[in-house]
Amino acid sequence: MGKRLFWLALGAGLAVFVVVKGREYYQKLTPEGVRNTVEETGVRAVNWVKDFVDTVQSAAAEREAELLEALDEGQLRDGHAAL
């Protein structure tokens, strides 16, 4: 009796899992689901590009400040920083 109850509970749990996951996958494959996925991917890509541009701009500004400081201190010779 115990084994049968165990297998019944396991089967019911598995059936619920399959139904829930099936609905999720079905929603992802509908036109609206695909649109949402594409939209989310686009937003993530735009945010990544913005972060990249901000990082490059801040690094360029930092390097410019270093070069201007070196120029003011006379550490630049022939257009190159003295090592």
ABEGO torsion letter per residue (X at the ends): XAAAAAAAAAAAAAAAAAAAAAAAAAAAABAAAAAAAAAAAAAAAAAAAAAAAAAAAAAAAAAAAAAAAAAAAGABBGGBBBX
